[in-house]
Amino acid sequence: MSHWRLNNPRVSRVKSALARRVKHKPRHAFCAERAITALLGELTASTSRQFYWSGTSELAVMSVKHDVNVWCRDGRFFWNDLFQGGTISHPASDPAGAAAMLNPFAYSPEPSYRSQPVAA
């Protein structure tokens, strides 16, 4: 003997209509948290500094150094360049390339403006 709610054809149609309307992310969808942890792994391999990060599957942020934060969203890393100005965007599929750009030792040192002795 079955219950009337379990074998009701209308309930089955309503459930299947609801299931068609609900859109789930595919398993291969981009995950910002995974991308930022990959970048974190690349940066910690090259420096001993401590990094802070937080995020979800849609948006993640990491603090690289004072006034430099990296956001990961929509398959890209974003950060503000302190030396040249402006916002830099880099694909999240290349965390090694982004780490090379963010590595503080990759930048050339500031030129020295000390006065040089003049030969007489």
TILOTI-681298 format. One record per residue: x, y, z of N, C-alpha, C, CB in turn; residue in one letter; residue number from 1. Coordinates in Angstrom, 1 decimal, padded with zeros to 4 digits. Each point is the difference from the previous one (the first is absolute). Glycine has a CB too. Example, Ala and Ser with C-alpha at 12.3 -4.5 7.8 and 13.67 -1.06 7.14 Angstrom:
2
[site [013.2 -005.7 007.8] [-000.9 001.2 000.0] [000.9 001.2 000.0] [-001.9 -001.2 001.2] 'A' 1];
[site [001.5 002.3 -001.9] [000.9 001.1 000.0] [-000.8 001.1 000.8] [001.2 -000.6 -002.2] 'S' 2];
***
This chain:
120
[site [000.8 -001.2 000.0] [-000.8 001.2 000.0] [000.9 001.2 000.0] [-001.9 -001.2 001.2] 'M' 1];
[site [001.5 002.2 -002.0] [000.9 001.2 -000.2] [-000.8 001.2 000.5] [001.3 -001.0 -001.9] 'S' 2];
[site [-000.6 002.0 002.2] [-000.5 001.2 000.5] [-000.4 000.9 -001.2] [001.3 -000.1 002.1] 'H' 3];
[site [-002.3 000.9 -002.0] [-000.5 000.8 -001.2] [001.0 001.1 -000.4] [-002.3 -000.5 000.7] 'W' 4];
[site [003.1 001.0 000.3] [001.0 001.1 -000.3] [001.2 -000.6 -000.8] [-000.8 001.3 002.0] 'R' 5];
[site [001.1 -002.6 -001.7] [001.2 -000.5 -000.6] [-000.2 -000.4 -001.5] [000.7 -000.9 002.3] 'L' 6];
[site [-001.9 000.5 -002.6] [-000.3 -000.5 -001.4] [-000.8 001.0 -000.8] [000.2 -002.3 000.8] 'N' 7];
[site [-000.3 003.6 -000.3] [-000.7 001.0 -000.7] [000.7 000.4 -001.3] [-001.1 000.8 002.2] 'N' 8];
[site [000.6 -000.9 -003.4] [000.7 000.4 -001.2] [000.2 001.5 -000.1] [-000.9 -002.0 -001.1] 'P' 9];
[site [000.0 002.8 001.7] [000.2 001.4 000.0] [001.2 000.5 000.8] [-002.4 000.2 -000.3] 'R' 10];
[site [002.6 -000.9 001.4] [001.2 000.3 000.9] [001.3 -000.3 -000.8] [-001.4 -000.4 002.1] 'V' 11];
[site [001.4 -000.7 -002.8] [001.2 -000.4 -000.7] [000.3 001.1 -001.1] [-000.5 -002.5 000.5] 'S' 12];
[site [-000.6 003.0 -001.2] [000.2 001.0 -001.1] [000.5 001.3 000.6] [-001.8 -001.1 -001.3] 'R' 13];
[site [001.3 001.5 002.5] [000.5 001.2 000.6] [001.4 -000.1 000.4] [-002.3 000.4 000.9] 'V' 14];
[site [002.7 -001.5 -000.3] [001.4 -000.2 000.4] [000.9 000.0 -001.2] [-000.7 -001.3 002.0] 'K' 15];
[site [000.4 000.7 -003.1] [000.8 000.0 -001.1] [000.1 001.4 -000.7] [-000.6 -002.5 -000.3] 'S' 16];
[site [-000.5 003.2 000.4] [000.0 001.4 -000.6] [000.9 000.9 000.9] [-002.3 -000.3 -000.9] 'A' 17];
[site [002.3 000.1 002.2] [000.9 000.8 000.9] [001.5 -000.4 -000.3] [-001.9 000.1 001.7] 'L' 18];
[site [002.1 -001.4 -001.9] [001.4 -000.5 -000.2] [000.5 000.6 -001.3] [-000.5 -002.1 001.3] 'A' 19];
[site [-000.3 002.3 -002.3] [000.5 000.6 -001.3] [000.3 001.5 000.2] [-001.4 -001.7 -001.3] 'R' 20];
[site [000.7 002.4 002.2] [000.2 001.4 000.2] [001.3 000.3 000.8] [-002.5 000.3 -000.2] 'R' 21];
[site [002.8 -001.1 001.1] [001.2 000.2 000.9] [001.2 -000.3 -000.8] [-001.3 -000.6 002.1] 'V' 22];
[site [002.2 001.6 -002.2] [001.2 -000.2 -000.7] [001.2 -000.2 001.0] [-000.9 001.4 -002.0] 'K' 23];
[site [001.5 -002.5 001.9] [001.2 -000.3 000.8] [001.3 000.3 -000.8] [-001.4 -001.7 001.4] 'H' 24];
[site [002.4 002.1 -000.6] [001.3 000.2 -000.7] [000.5 -001.4 -000.4] [000.5 002.1 001.3] 'K' 25];
[site [000.1 -002.2 -002.5] [000.6 -001.2 -000.4] [001.2 -000.3 000.9] [-000.8 000.3 -002.3] 'P' 26];
[site [001.2 -001.6 002.4] [001.2 -000.3 000.8] [001.3 000.6 -000.4] [-001.2 -002.1 000.4] 'R' 27];
[site [001.3 002.4 -001.7] [001.2 000.6 -000.5] [000.0 001.5 000.0] [000.3 -002.0 -001.4] 'H' 28];
[site [-001.2 002.6 002.1] [-000.1 001.5 000.1] [001.2 000.6 000.7] [-002.5 -000.2 000.0] 'A' 29];
[site [002.8 001.4 -000.3] [001.1 000.7 000.6] [-000.2 000.2 001.5] [000.5 001.1 -002.2] 'F' 30];
[site [000.6 -001.3 003.0] [-000.1 000.1 001.4] [001.1 001.0 000.4] [-000.9 -002.3 000.4] 'C' 31];
[site [000.5 003.5 000.1] [001.0 001.0 000.3] [000.9 -000.4 001.2] [-001.6 001.7 -000.9] 'A' 32];
[site [001.0 -002.5 001.8] [000.7 -000.4 001.2] [001.2 -000.9 -000.4] [-002.1 000.2 001.4] 'E' 33];
[site [001.8 -001.1 -002.3] [001.1 -000.9 -000.5] [001.1 000.8 -000.7] [-001.6 -001.9 -000.2] 'R' 34];
[site [001.2 002.9 -000.6] [001.0 000.8 -000.7] [000.9 000.8 000.9] [-001.6 000.1 -001.9] 'A' 35];
[site [001.0 000.5 003.0] [000.7 000.8 000.9] [001.0 -000.9 000.8] [-001.9 001.7 000.1] 'I' 36];
[site [001.4 -002.9 000.3] [000.9 -000.9 000.7] [001.2 -000.5 -000.9] [-001.9 -000.7 001.5] 'T' 37];
[site [001.7 000.6 -002.8] [001.0 -000.4 -000.9] [001.1 001.2 -000.1] [-001.6 -001.5 -001.3] 'A' 38];
[site [001.0 002.7 001.3] [000.9 001.2 000.0] [000.8 000.1 001.3] [-001.6 001.2 -001.6] 'L' 39];
[site [000.9 -001.5 002.7] [000.6 000.0 001.3] [001.2 -001.0 000.1] [-002.2 000.7 001.0] 'L' 40];
[site [001.9 -001.9 -001.6] [001.1 -001.0 000.0] [001.2 000.4 -000.8] [-001.8 -001.7 000.2] 'G' 41];
[site [001.6 002.4 -001.3] [001.1 000.5 -000.8] [000.7 001.1 000.7] [-001.2 -000.6 -002.1] 'E' 42];
[site [000.5 001.5 002.8] [000.7 001.1 000.7] [000.8 -000.5 001.2] [-001.8 001.5 -000.8] 'L' 43];
[site [001.2 -002.4 001.6] [000.7 -000.5 001.1] [001.2 -000.9 -000.3] [-002.2 000.0 001.2] 'T' 44];
[site [002.3 -000.5 -002.4] [001.2 -000.7 -000.5] [001.2 000.9 -000.2] [-001.5 -001.7 -001.0] 'A' 45];
[site [001.2 003.0 000.7] [001.1 000.9 -000.3] [000.3 000.9 001.1] [-000.7 -000.1 -002.3] 'S' 46];
[site [-000.1 000.2 003.4] [000.3 000.9 001.1] [-000.5 -000.6 001.3] [-000.2 002.0 -001.6] 'T' 47];
[site [000.7 -001.5 002.7] [-000.4 -000.6 001.3] [-001.0 000.9 000.7] [002.2 -001.1 000.1] 'S' 48];
[site [-002.7 002.1 -000.8] [-000.9 000.9 000.6] [-001.4 -000.7 000.2] [001.2 002.0 -001.0] 'R' 49];
[site [-001.9 -001.5 002.0] [-001.4 -000.5 000.3] [-001.0 000.7 -000.8] [000.7 -000.7 002.3] 'Q' 50];
[site [-001.6 000.0 -002.9] [-001.1 000.6 -000.8] [-001.3 -000.3 000.7] [001.3 -000.3 -002.1] 'F' 51];
[site [-002.3 001.2 001.9] [-001.3 -000.2 000.5] [-001.0 000.0 -001.2] [000.6 001.2 002.1] 'Y' 52];
[site [-001.5 -002.1 -002.0] [-001.0 -000.2 -001.1] [-001.3 -000.5 000.5] [001.9 -000.5 -001.6] 'W' 53];
[site [-002.9 000.8 000.8] [-001.4 -000.5 000.3] [-000.8 000.0 -001.3] [000.1 000.9 002.4] 'S' 54];
[site [-001.1 -001.8 -002.5] [-000.7 000.0 -001.2] [-001.1 -001.0 000.0] [002.0 000.9 -001.1] 'G' 55];
[site [-002.8 -000.9 000.0] [-001.0 -000.9 -000.3] [000.3 -000.5 -001.5] [-001.7 001.1 001.6] 'T' 56];
[site [000.8 -001.9 -002.1] [000.2 -000.5 -001.4] [-000.2 001.1 -001.0] [-000.8 -002.2 000.8] 'S' 57];
[site [000.1 003.3 -000.5] [-000.2 001.1 -000.9] [001.0 001.2 000.1] [-002.3 -000.6 000.0] 'E' 58];
[site [002.8 000.9 001.2] [000.9 001.1 000.2] [001.0 -000.4 001.1] [-001.8 001.7 -000.7] 'L' 59];
[site [003.0 -001.4 000.5] [001.1 -000.3 001.1] [000.9 001.2 000.0] [-000.2 -002.5 -000.3] 'A' 60];
[site [000.8 002.8 001.4] [000.9 001.1 000.1] [001.2 -000.4 000.9] [-001.8 001.7 -000.2] 'V' 61];
[site [003.0 -001.2 -000.2] [001.2 -000.4 000.8] [000.8 001.3 000.2] [000.0 -002.4 -001.0] 'M' 62];
[site [000.6 002.6 002.2] [000.9 001.1 000.2] [001.4 -000.4 -000.2] [-001.6 000.9 001.7] 'S' 63];
[site [002.2 -000.3 -002.7] [001.4 -000.3 -000.3] [001.0 000.7 000.8] [-000.8 -000.5 -002.3] 'V' 64];
[site [000.7 001.8 002.3] [000.8 000.9 000.9] [-000.8 001.3 000.3] [002.2 -001.0 -001.0] 'K' 65];
[site [-001.6 001.9 001.7] [-000.7 001.2 000.4] [-000.6 000.7 -001.3] [001.5 000.3 002.0] 'H' 66];
[site [-002.7 -000.1 -002.0] [-000.8 000.7 -001.1] [000.0 -000.8 -001.3] [000.7 002.2 001.1] 'D' 67];
[site [-000.4 -003.4 -001.1] [-000.1 -000.8 -001.2] [-000.9 -001.2 000.3] [002.3 000.7 -000.8] 'V' 68];
[site [-003.5 -000.7 000.3] [-001.0 -001.1 000.2] [-000.3 -000.6 -001.4] [-001.0 001.0 002.1] 'N' 69];
[site [000.9 -002.3 -002.2] [-000.4 -000.7 -001.2] [-001.4 -000.5 000.1] [002.5 -000.6 -000.4] 'V' 70];
[site [-003.3 000.9 -000.6] [-001.4 -000.5 000.0] [000.0 -001.0 -001.1] [-001.0 002.2 000.8] 'W' 71];
[site [000.2 -003.2 -000.7] [-000.2 -001.0 -001.0] [-001.5 -000.1 -000.2] [002.1 -001.3 000.6] 'C' 72];
[site [-002.5 001.5 -001.9] [-001.4 000.0 -000.3] [-000.1 -000.2 -001.5] [-000.6 001.6 001.9] 'R' 73];
[site [-000.4 -002.4 -002.3] [-000.3 -000.2 -001.5] [001.2 -000.5 -000.7] [-001.7 001.8 000.1] 'D' 74];
[site [002.5 -002.7 000.5] [001.1 -000.6 -000.7] [001.3 000.9 -000.2] [-001.7 -001.3 -001.1] 'G' 75];
[site [001.8 002.4 001.9] [001.1 000.9 -000.1] [000.4 000.5 001.4] [-000.8 000.7 -002.3] 'R' 76];
[site [002.2 -000.4 002.4] [000.5 000.6 001.1] [000.1 001.5 -000.3] [001.3 -002.0 000.7] 'F' 77];
[site [-001.6 002.8 000.4] [000.0 001.5 -000.2] [000.8 000.6 001.2] [-002.2 000.0 -001.2] 'F' 78];
[site [003.1 000.9 000.9] [000.7 000.8 001.1] [000.4 001.3 -000.5] [000.8 -002.1 001.0] 'W' 79];
[site [-000.6 003.0 -000.1] [000.5 001.4 -000.3] [001.5 000.0 000.0] [-002.1 001.1 000.9] 'N' 80];
[site [002.7 -000.6 -001.9] [001.5 000.1 -000.1] [000.4 001.3 000.7] [000.1 -001.4 -002.2] 'D' 81];
[site [000.7 001.3 003.2] [000.5 001.2 000.7] [001.1 000.7 -000.8] [-000.6 -001.1 002.2] 'L' 82];
[site [001.3 000.4 -003.0] [001.2 000.6 -000.7] [-000.4 000.7 -001.2] [001.4 -001.7 000.9] 'F' 83];
[site [-002.3 001.1 -001.7] [-000.4 000.6 -001.3] [-001.4 000.6 000.0] [001.5 -001.6 -001.1] 'Q' 84];
[site [-002.2 001.4 002.1] [-001.4 000.5 000.1] [-000.9 -000.9 -000.8] [000.9 002.3 000.4] 'G' 85];
[site [-002.2 -002.2 -000.1] [-001.0 -000.7 -000.7] [-000.2 -001.4 000.5] [000.6 001.3 -002.0] 'G' 86];
[site [-001.7 -001.9 001.5] [-000.4 -001.4 000.4] [000.6 -001.0 -001.0] [-002.1 000.9 001.1] 'T' 87];
[site [002.6 -001.9 -000.6] [000.6 -001.1 -000.8] [-000.9 -001.2 000.0] [002.3 000.8 000.4] 'I' 88];
[site [-002.6 -001.4 -001.5] [-000.8 -001.2 -000.1] [000.8 -001.1 -000.6] [-002.1 001.4 -000.3] 'S' 89];
[site [002.0 -002.6 000.9] [000.8 -001.2 -000.5] [-000.9 -001.2 000.1] [002.1 001.0 000.8] 'H' 90];
[site [-002.1 -001.9 -001.8] [-000.8 -001.2 000.0] [000.2 -000.9 001.2] [000.0 000.1 -002.5] 'P' 91];
[site [-001.0 -000.5 003.2] [000.1 -000.9 001.1] [000.5 -001.4 -000.3] [-001.8 001.3 001.1] 'A' 92];
[site [001.8 -001.6 -002.4] [000.5 -001.3 -000.4] [001.5 -000.1 000.0] [-002.0 -000.3 -001.4] 'S' 93];
[site [002.7 001.5 001.7] [001.4 000.0 000.0] [000.5 000.6 001.3] [000.1 000.3 -002.5] 'D' 94];
[site [-000.2 -001.0 003.6] [000.4 000.5 001.3] [001.5 000.3 000.1] [-001.9 -001.2 001.1] 'P' 95];
[site [002.7 000.4 -001.8] [001.5 000.2 000.0] [000.3 001.3 -000.7] [000.4 -002.5 -000.1] 'A' 96];
[site [-001.0 002.9 -000.9] [000.2 001.3 -000.7] [-000.4 001.1 000.9] [-000.3 -001.1 -002.2] 'G' 97];
[site [-000.8 001.0 002.9] [-000.4 001.0 000.9] [000.9 000.2 001.2] [-002.4 -000.4 -000.7] 'A' 98];
[site [002.9 -000.8 001.2] [000.9 000.1 001.1] [001.3 000.7 -000.4] [-001.0 -002.1 000.9] 'A' 99];
[site [001.5 001.8 -002.2] [001.2 000.7 -000.4] [-000.2 001.5 -000.1] [000.6 -002.1 -001.3] 'A' 100];
[site [-001.8 002.5 000.9] [-000.3 001.4 -000.1] [-000.1 000.7 001.4] [-001.1 -000.4 -002.2] 'M' 101];
[site [000.6 -000.4 003.2] [-000.2 000.5 001.3] [001.2 -000.2 000.9] [-002.4 -000.5 -000.3] 'L' 102];
[site [003.4 -000.2 -000.1] [001.1 -000.3 000.9] [000.7 001.4 000.2] [000.3 -002.4 -000.9] 'N' 103];
[site [-000.1 002.7 002.2] [000.6 001.3 000.3] [001.5 000.1 -000.5] [-001.6 000.3 001.9] 'P' 104];
[site [002.2 -001.4 -002.1] [001.4 000.0 -000.4] [000.1 000.0 -001.5] [000.6 -001.2 002.0] 'F' 105];
[site [-001.7 001.1 -002.7] [000.0 000.0 -001.5] [000.1 001.5 -000.5] [-001.3 -002.1 000.0] 'A' 106];
[site [001.0 003.0 000.8] [000.0 001.4 -000.4] [001.5 000.5 000.1] [-002.4 000.4 000.8] 'Y' 107];
[site [002.8 000.4 -001.8] [001.3 000.5 000.1] [000.1 001.1 001.1] [000.3 -000.4 -002.5] 'S' 108];
[site [000.9 000.4 003.2] [000.1 001.0 001.1] [-000.1 001.4 -000.5] [001.4 -001.7 001.2] 'P' 109];
[site [-001.7 002.6 -000.3] [-000.1 001.4 -000.3] [001.4 000.5 -000.3] [-002.0 000.3 001.4] 'E' 110];
[site [002.2 000.6 -002.4] [001.3 000.5 -000.3] [000.5 000.9 001.1] [-000.5 -000.1 -002.4] 'P' 111];
[site [001.8 000.0 002.6] [000.6 000.8 001.1] [000.4 001.3 -000.6] [000.9 -002.0 001.1] 'S' 112];
[site [-001.2 003.1 -000.4] [000.3 001.4 -000.4] [001.1 000.6 000.8] [-002.4 000.2 -000.8] 'Y' 113];
[site [003.3 -001.0 001.3] [001.1 000.6 000.8] [000.9 000.7 -001.0] [-000.1 -001.8 001.8] 'R' 114];
[site [000.7 002.8 -001.3] [000.9 000.8 -000.8] [001.3 -000.8 -000.2] [-001.0 002.2 000.8] 'S' 115];
[site [001.5 -002.3 -002.0] [001.2 -000.7 -000.3] [001.2 001.1 000.0] [-001.3 -001.8 -001.4] 'Q' 116];
[site [002.4 001.4 001.9] [001.2 000.9 -000.1] [000.4 000.3 -001.4] [000.8 -000.9 002.2] 'P' 117];
[site [-000.6 002.1 -002.5] [000.4 000.4 -001.4] [001.5 -000.1 -000.1] [-002.1 001.5 -000.2] 'V' 118];
[site [002.5 -002.2 -000.9] [001.5 000.0 -000.2] [000.5 001.3 -000.5] [-000.2 -002.5 -000.5] 'A' 119];
[site [001.3 003.0 001.0] [000.5 001.3 -000.4] [001.1 -000.1 -001.0] [-000.5 000.8 002.2] 'A' 120];
***
